[in-house]
Amino acid sequence: MKKMTFLFAALLLAALISTGTVFAETVQTGGIEEDEAGTDLLETADFASWWEPKAANANSYGRIEEDEEGKYIEVGGLYAILSYDEITSPSEFTADLRTNSLSTNIGVCFRTGNIFALYEWDFHVEKGGQGEMSSIGATGIVLSPIEGGIRLSIKTQDSDSTWGISSVYHDFMIEGIDWQKFVPIRIKDDGQKAEVYVNDALLATVEMADAGEYEEDFDTEIFEYLDFTYYKTATVKDAQGNEVFKTDKARLVAENFFAGVAVRDVSADFRNVSLSFTASDATEAPQTTPAETAEATSEATPETPSESSKPATPRRTAAAATGTATGADESDHTGLIIGIAAGAAVIVVLVVVIAVVRKKGKSKS
């Protein structure tokens, strides 16, 4: 009986090691302390290993800067920073925001997809949508700085627009908020609700339900950018639990979502960009994202959008290289080494099991 118990435990351990199904807390931080002021985000020592910086054109930028408060990230033009890893719940995303441009063209984004760039214009009005204005992004929760507060937007499905995208929102007023100083923003998600904190105080709760797909998306001009499972029902409540608004057409990505920040034709500063979530410690090496060859819609400003253009080439990979060829090679080598180590561990465990069994067999004889 003891022999069988030992054998079972050993085989179970070997299986866990070989499959990599060890659960751990993943923490992705800004990682800009080692970088000099003026460093392009793509050239950062650590940040670009965890986050994907993306500029729409040569006039857009993301770089490290420094002032008396320390180092921070400055972005401008049409620029987005997206998490490399798919996120599962529970999770927490934080970013401190500072800007002189109080604009809904700045977004702290959560439960978004990774295909439609965060700075892209949704062309809601320009594509035939009624009522609400056009705005950045296609999916998720978008938090934007406004005078005296913050706007919480939920991207939605809209059959009136040929692109199928719209949004609903509420403007939360916050006494004493000063966007010319860094304002901490935090989103804590447990899978059924997302709590939004501003200046370390609860601002709102987004309750999510009714996961599914929108059949109407097949008829849009950009279906490939919208192909996700969404939480369709979103109920937004204030800090006291009072319902502010509710929609049954939400585009909150329900599975394997992403987080990030973006600007469109404005500039903003970010620091303490951080993401944590519980995930399996997979041993598969990340795949390199194909080079994006299409020009972004964003050559035009929101006031003069180009209606004929589509978003940039879709990005569907769940994980990507660090942004340089060297980083990709290192990731591939790391995956190979982990795989070899796991295989070796299995062999060692099996050898030990066989040796013990043979030894006990001899002692009985």
RARAZI-V225221 format. One record per residue. N is the residue number from 1. SS is DSSP state (alpha for helix, beta for strand, coil for the rest). Layout:
N/SS, N/SS
This chain:
1/coil, 2/alpha, 3/alpha, 4/alpha, 5/alpha, 6/alpha, 7/alpha, 8/alpha, 9/alpha, 10/alpha, 11/alpha, 12/alpha, 13/alpha, 14/alpha, 15/alpha, 16/alpha, 17/alpha, 18/alpha, 19/alpha, 20/coil, 21/coil, 22/coil, 23/beta, 24/beta, 25/beta, 26/beta, 27/beta, 28/beta, 29/coil, 30/coil, 31/coil, 32/coil, 33/coil, 34/coil, 35/coil, 36/coil, 37/coil, 38/coil, 39/coil, 40/beta, 41/alpha, 42/alpha, 43/alpha, 44/coil, 45/coil, 46/coil, 47/alpha, 48/alpha, 49/alpha, 50/alpha, 51/beta, 52/beta, 53/beta, 54/beta, 55/beta, 56/coil, 57/coil, 58/coil, 59/coil, 60/coil, 61/beta, 62/beta, 63/beta, 64/beta, 65/beta, 66/beta, 67/beta, 68/coil, 69/coil, 70/beta, 71/beta, 72/beta, 73/beta, 74/beta, 75/beta, 76/beta, 77/beta, 78/beta, 79/beta, 80/beta, 81/beta, 82/beta, 83/beta, 84/coil, 85/coil, 86/coil, 87/beta, 88/coil, 89/coil, 90/coil, 91/beta, 92/beta, 93/beta, 94/beta, 95/beta, 96/beta, 97/beta, 98/beta, 99/coil, 100/coil, 101/coil, 102/coil, 103/coil, 104/coil, 105/coil, 106/beta, 107/beta, 108/beta, 109/beta, 110/beta, 111/beta, 112/beta, 113/coil, 114/coil, 115/coil, 116/coil, 117/coil, 118/coil, 119/coil, 120/coil, 121/beta, 122/coil, 123/coil, 124/coil, 125/coil, 126/coil, 127/coil, 128/coil, 129/coil, 130/coil, 131/coil, 132/coil, 133/coil, 134/coil, 135/coil, 136/beta, 137/coil, 138/coil, 139/coil, 140/coil, 141/beta, 142/beta, 143/beta, 144/beta, 145/beta, 146/beta, 147/coil, 148/coil, 149/beta, 150/beta, 151/beta, 152/beta, 153/beta, 154/beta, 155/beta, 156/beta, 157/beta, 158/coil, 159/coil, 160/coil, 161/coil, 162/coil, 163/coil, 164/coil, 165/beta, 166/beta, 167/beta, 168/beta, 169/beta, 170/beta, 171/beta, 172/beta, 173/beta, 174/coil, 175/coil, 176/coil, 177/coil, 178/coil, 179/coil, 180/coil, 181/coil, 182/coil, 183/beta, 184/beta, 185/beta, 186/beta, 187/beta, 188/beta, 189/beta, 190/coil, 191/coil, 192/coil, 193/beta, 194/beta, 195/beta, 196/beta, 197/beta, 198/beta, 199/coil, 200/coil, 201/beta, 202/beta, 203/beta, 204/beta, 205/beta, 206/beta, 207/beta, 208/beta, 209/beta, 210/beta, 211/beta, 212/beta, 213/coil, 214/coil, 215/alpha, 216/alpha, 217/alpha, 218/alpha, 219/alpha, 220/coil, 221/coil, 222/coil, 223/alpha, 224/alpha, 225/alpha, 226/coil, 227/coil, 228/coil, 229/coil, 230/beta, 231/beta, 232/beta, 233/beta, 234/beta, 235/beta, 236/beta, 237/beta, 238/beta, 239/coil, 240/coil, 241/coil, 242/coil, 243/beta, 244/beta, 245/beta, 246/beta, 247/beta, 248/coil, 249/coil, 250/beta, 251/coil, 252/beta, 253/beta, 254/coil, 255/coil, 256/coil, 257/beta, 258/beta, 259/beta, 260/beta, 261/beta, 262/beta, 263/beta, 264/beta, 265/beta, 266/beta, 267/beta, 268/beta, 269/beta, 270/beta, 271/beta, 272/beta, 273/beta, 274/beta, 275/beta, 276/beta, 277/beta, 278/beta, 279/beta, 280/beta, 281/coil, 282/coil, 283/coil, 284/coil, 285/coil, 286/coil, 287/coil, 288/coil, 289/coil, 290/coil, 291/coil, 292/coil, 293/coil, 294/coil, 295/coil, 296/coil, 297/alpha, 298/alpha, 299/alpha, 300/coil, 301/coil, 302/alpha, 303/alpha, 304/alpha, 305/coil, 306/coil, 307/coil, 308/coil, 309/coil, 310/coil, 311/coil, 312/coil, 313/coil, 314/coil, 315/coil, 316/coil, 317/coil, 318/coil, 319/coil, 320/coil, 321/coil, 322/coil, 323/coil, 324/coil, 325/alpha, 326/alpha, 327/alpha, 328/alpha, 329/alpha, 330/alpha, 331/alpha, 332/alpha, 333/alpha, 334/alpha, 335/alpha, 336/alpha, 337/alpha, 338/alpha, 339/alpha, 340/alpha, 341/alpha, 342/alpha, 343/alpha, 344/alpha, 345/alpha, 346/alpha, 347/alpha, 348/alpha, 349/alpha, 350/alpha, 351/alpha, 352/alpha, 353/alpha, 354/alpha, 355/alpha, 356/alpha, 357/alpha, 358/alpha, 359/alpha, 360/alpha, 361/alpha, 362/alpha, 363/alpha, 364/alpha, 365/coil
